Amino acid sequence: MARTRCTRLDVEVLNAEGAVEALRETIIKLAEEGVPVVVDVGGGMRLLVLEALLAILSLPSWLRDVVKVIAYLEGTTRYAELDYGKISRIVRTLRLQGREEELTYVDRKVLEILEKKGATPLQQIYEELIRQGIATSKQNVNRILNKLRNKGYVKKIGRGVYVKTLP
C-alpha cells in the first residue's frame, strides 16, 4: 500500500485573491518538500467551474472586457464576481511575487522611466537611458520592453508606446 500524506485546506471562496494565493502557496510548499501534489476538487459542477475558468482565460482579447464570471455560494444569496481583468491581475501578481530579483539594472531603469513619465515611446525611453549614462541600443530597449511585457510589468498601448502596469 502506498503511503499518502493528505493536507486539507479551507479557504474563503468569496475572497478569490486570498483563496488562489492560499492554494498556490500550499501547492508550492508541498512541491518544495518533495511531496507528490494532487489537487482534488471533486467532480461534476466543480469540473465545470474549472473548465469555465480555462475557457475565460483563453478568450480572444476583444472579448475579455465583455465577459464576467458570477458564482453564487450554494444555499445563500452571497456571490463573487470576477472579470477577466481581475482574474489576470490575480494570476499576474502571484506569478510576479518574489521575482523582482530577475530584473536587471537596466530593466529597473526602464520601469523607473515609465513610472515617472507614464505612457512613453520606445525612442524616448532609449534617449533617457543614454542621458542617464547607460550605453545601450534601441534594439536592446525593445528586447527589454518585450521581456517586461511578457512578465506583466508593462503594456504596449500604441505603436511603440509603453506604459507601466504593475507597481
Secondary structure, DSSP 8 states (H G I E B T S, - for coil): ------------TT-HHHHHHHHHHHHHHHHHTT--------STHHHHHHHHHHHHHTS-GGGTTT-EEEEE-TTSS-EEEEEHHHHHHHHHHHHHTT-GGGS-HHHHHHHHHHHHHSSEEHHHHHHHHHHTT----HHHHHHHHHHHHHTTSEEEEETTEEEE---
